[in-house]
Amino acid sequence: MAMVYKVLGQKSPAAATDFNLYTVSGSKQTIINCITVANRDANSATYRISVRPDGATLTTDHYIAYDVQIGSNSTTSLNLGITLDTNDVITVQSSTALVTFNAYGVEIDV
């Protein structure tokens, strides 16, 4: 079983737009070790993060963070240890286009 530690996704999505930060590709499993949220704006912002099993349509059950406030020009690191299976999706959104999301972890061949 090969394991690859890597940057899984990096994005600054448009304001109030859901964006799939990372999708587990075929015959892999993934552990998300950390997600960072960086607000590059001089004003505070909010963000959302969801985990959608098997690419399910987004519902309120999938959120692990919902409209969490992040201060101006600041970064939050979420050390999560989320385990994902093939086709699971991490989706992000923020109130401004000046918020950047980064996901770091390990992909495991199965």
Rosetta blueprint (number, residue, H / E / L):
1 M L
2 A L
3 M E
4 V E
5 Y E
6 K E
7 V E
8 L E
9 G E
10 Q E
11 K E
12 S L
13 P L
14 A L
15 A L
16 A L
17 T L
18 D L
19 F E
20 N E
21 L E
22 Y E
23 T E
24 V L
25 S L
26 G L
27 S L
28 K E
29 Q E
30 T E
31 I E
32 I E
33 N E
34 C E
35 I E
36 T E
37 V E
38 A E
39 N E
40 R L
41 D L
42 A L
43 N L
44 S L
45 A E
46 T E
47 Y E
48 R E
49 I E
50 S E
51 V E
52 R E
53 P H
54 D H
55 G H
56 A L
57 T L
58 L L
59 T L
60 T H
61 D H
62 H H
63 Y E
64 I E
65 A E
66 Y E
67 D E
68 V E
69 Q E
70 I E
71 G L
72 S L
73 N L
74 S E
75 T E
76 T E
77 S E
78 L E
79 N E
80 L E
81 G E
82 I E
83 T E
84 L E
85 D L
86 T L
87 N L
88 D L
89 V E
90 I E
91 T E
92 V E
93 Q E
94 S E
95 S L
96 T L
97 A L
98 L L
99 V E
100 T E
101 F E
102 N E
103 A E
104 Y E
105 G E
106 V E
107 E E
108 I E
109 D E
110 V L
